[in-house]
Amino acid sequence: MKRHLSPDCKTVILINGIPASGKSTITHQLSRTFSLPLLTIDGIKEPFMARFTDIDRPFNRQLGCAAYEVIWSIIGHAPANVVWLVDAWFGFQPRERLQQLLQQAGVEKVLEVWNQITPELAVTRYATRLQDRKPGHPGEEYLPELAQLAERAEPMRLGPVFTVDQQQTLDIESVIAWIDEQIDKT
């Protein structure tokens, strides 16, 4: 069933978590439920990745940083009273940089859905998706780094945070109810 949000200001919902933490599943369900526009780092950078060969890790990172800037530019040019879903691993850039970009984009309200995941589950998910990833994304060599990242990753905490435990079955209705409640707060 479609629901509609009535924000009183430009709002972003950060769907945050490390790679393979479940962000995309949640983002797409929320977009369908609320009819919200969504922006993702990979959605912006992958068309560019398709134009290049031999994308190494530093170039992939540069494309990711550029995609990050594009997201906030798009949001900055959007009218007020729009809610945006932004799917990314926000920890790949300093928290202060995100704060600066939010301010420049005129975002007044930030909500965060944090995807908590164990190292084992993140590595398993990432490994099973390797054959489906577009060329240029990190491969199997990234798995040990991903496990370490899962150990230390934390939400941005720039506004209210809803934590999704990826070890449990996703209760999307709880996430939806929380967003409804947060948007209604003035």
C-alpha positions as CSV (number, residue, x, y, z in Angstrom):
1,M,0.0,0.0,0.0
2,K,1.4,3.4,-1.0
3,R,1.8,5.9,1.8
4,H,2.7,9.6,1.4
5,L,4.9,11.7,3.5
6,S,4.3,15.4,4.1
7,P,7.6,16.9,5.2
8,D,7.7,20.5,6.3
9,C,11.3,20.9,5.0
10,K,13.9,19.3,2.7
11,T,14.6,15.9,4.3
12,V,17.0,13.1,3.6
13,I,16.8,9.6,4.8
14,L,20.3,8.1,4.8
15,I,20.2,4.4,4.2
16,N,23.6,3.7,5.6
17,G,25.8,0.6,6.0
18,I,28.9,-1.0,4.7
19,P,28.8,-2.8,1.3
20,A,26.5,-5.9,1.4
21,S,24.7,-4.8,4.5
22,G,21.2,-4.7,3.0
23,K,20.9,-1.0,2.1
24,S,19.5,-1.6,-1.4
25,T,16.7,-3.9,-0.3
26,I,15.5,-1.4,2.3
27,T,15.9,1.6,0.0
28,H,13.9,0.0,-2.8
29,Q,11.1,-1.1,-0.4
30,L,10.9,2.4,1.1
31,S,10.9,4.1,-2.3
32,R,8.0,1.9,-3.4
33,T,6.1,2.4,-0.2
34,F,6.4,6.2,0.0
35,S,6.9,6.9,-3.7
36,L,10.2,8.7,-2.9
37,P,13.1,9.5,-5.2
38,L,16.3,7.6,-4.4
39,L,19.9,8.2,-5.2
40,T,22.7,5.7,-4.8
41,I,26.5,6.0,-5.2
42,D,26.6,2.9,-7.5
43,G,23.6,4.1,-9.5
44,I,25.5,7.2,-10.4
45,K,29.0,5.8,-10.8
46,E,28.3,2.5,-12.6
47,P,27.3,4.2,-16.0
48,F,30.7,5.9,-15.9
49,M,32.5,2.7,-14.9
50,A,31.0,1.1,-18.0
51,R,32.9,3.6,-20.2
52,F,36.3,2.7,-18.8
53,T,38.5,-0.4,-18.8
54,D,40.9,-1.5,-16.1
55,I,39.3,0.4,-13.2
56,D,41.6,0.1,-10.2
57,R,40.7,0.7,-6.6
58,P,41.9,4.4,-6.6
59,F,39.9,5.2,-9.7
60,N,36.9,3.4,-8.3
61,R,37.2,5.6,-5.2
62,Q,37.5,8.8,-7.3
63,L,34.3,7.8,-9.1
64,G,32.6,7.1,-5.7
65,C,33.6,10.5,-4.4
66,A,32.3,12.2,-7.6
67,A,29.0,10.3,-7.3
68,Y,28.8,11.5,-3.7
69,E,29.1,15.1,-4.8
70,V,26.5,14.5,-7.6
71,I,24.0,13.2,-5.0
72,W,24.2,16.4,-2.9
73,S,24.2,18.6,-6.0
74,I,20.9,17.0,-7.2
75,I,19.4,17.3,-3.7
76,G,20.6,20.9,-3.5
77,H,18.8,21.8,-6.7
78,A,15.6,20.1,-5.6
79,P,12.7,22.0,-4.1
80,A,12.1,22.1,-0.4
81,N,9.5,19.8,1.1
82,V,11.0,16.8,-0.7
83,V,12.1,13.6,1.0
84,W,15.1,11.9,-0.6
85,L,16.3,8.3,0.1
86,V,20.1,8.2,-0.2
87,D,21.7,4.7,-0.3
88,A,25.4,4.8,0.5
89,W,28.2,3.7,2.8
90,F,28.6,7.1,4.3
91,G,31.6,6.1,6.4
92,F,33.8,6.2,3.3
93,Q,34.0,10.0,3.7
94,P,34.6,12.0,6.9
95,R,31.4,12.9,8.9
96,E,32.3,16.6,8.7
97,R,32.2,16.4,4.8
98,L,28.7,14.9,5.0
99,Q,27.6,17.7,7.3
100,Q,29.1,20.3,4.9
101,L,27.3,18.8,1.9
102,L,24.0,18.5,3.8
103,Q,24.2,22.2,4.7
104,Q,25.2,23.2,1.1
105,A,22.2,21.2,-0.2
106,G,19.8,23.0,2.1
107,V,18.8,19.8,4.0
108,E,17.1,20.7,7.2
109,K,16.2,17.2,8.5
110,V,18.3,14.0,8.5
111,L,17.0,10.6,9.4
112,E,19.2,7.5,9.2
113,V,18.4,3.8,8.8
114,W,21.6,2.1,9.9
115,N,22.2,-1.5,8.7
116,Q,24.1,-3.3,11.4
117,I,25.8,-6.5,10.1
118,T,28.3,-9.0,11.4
119,P,31.6,-9.4,9.5
120,E,30.8,-13.0,8.7
121,L,27.4,-12.1,7.1
122,A,28.8,-9.1,5.2
123,V,31.7,-11.3,3.7
124,T,29.3,-14.1,2.8
125,R,26.9,-11.7,1.0
126,Y,29.6,-9.8,-0.8
127,A,31.3,-13.1,-1.9
128,T,28.1,-14.5,-3.3
129,R,27.5,-11.3,-5.4
130,L,31.0,-11.1,-6.8
131,Q,30.0,-12.6,-10.2
132,D,27.1,-10.1,-10.5
133,R,29.1,-7.0,-9.7
134,K,30.0,-4.6,-12.5
135,P,33.6,-4.6,-13.5
136,G,35.6,-2.1,-11.5
137,H,34.2,-2.9,-8.1
138,P,36.6,-4.5,-5.6
139,G,36.8,-8.3,-5.9
140,E,37.6,-11.2,-3.7
141,E,40.7,-9.4,-2.4
142,Y,38.3,-6.9,-0.6
143,L,36.8,-9.5,1.7
144,P,39.3,-9.3,4.6
145,E,39.0,-5.5,4.5
146,L,35.2,-5.7,4.5
147,A,35.3,-8.0,7.5
148,Q,37.4,-5.4,9.4
149,L,35.1,-2.6,8.3
150,A,32.1,-4.4,9.6
151,E,33.8,-4.6,13.0
152,R,34.2,-0.9,13.4
153,A,31.5,0.7,11.2
154,E,29.1,3.0,12.9
155,P,26.1,5.2,11.9
156,M,26.7,8.9,11.1
157,R,24.2,10.0,13.9
158,L,23.4,13.4,12.3
159,G,19.7,12.9,13.3
160,P,17.5,10.2,14.6
161,V,18.7,6.7,13.8
162,F,16.8,3.4,13.3
163,T,19.0,0.4,13.5
164,V,18.2,-2.7,11.4
165,D,19.9,-5.8,12.7
166,Q,20.7,-7.7,9.5
167,Q,21.0,-11.0,11.5
168,Q,17.3,-10.8,12.0
169,T,14.4,-11.0,9.4
170,L,13.8,-7.6,8.0
171,D,10.7,-6.0,9.6
172,I,10.1,-3.3,7.0
173,E,6.8,-2.2,8.7
174,S,8.8,-1.1,11.7
175,V,11.1,1.0,9.6
176,I,8.1,2.5,7.7
177,A,6.3,3.3,11.0
178,W,9.4,4.9,12.4
179,I,9.8,7.1,9.3
180,D,6.2,8.1,9.4
181,E,6.6,9.1,13.1
182,Q,9.9,11.1,12.4
183,I,8.5,13.0,9.4
184,D,5.4,14.0,11.4
185,K,7.6,15.5,14.2
186,T,8.1,19.2,13.8
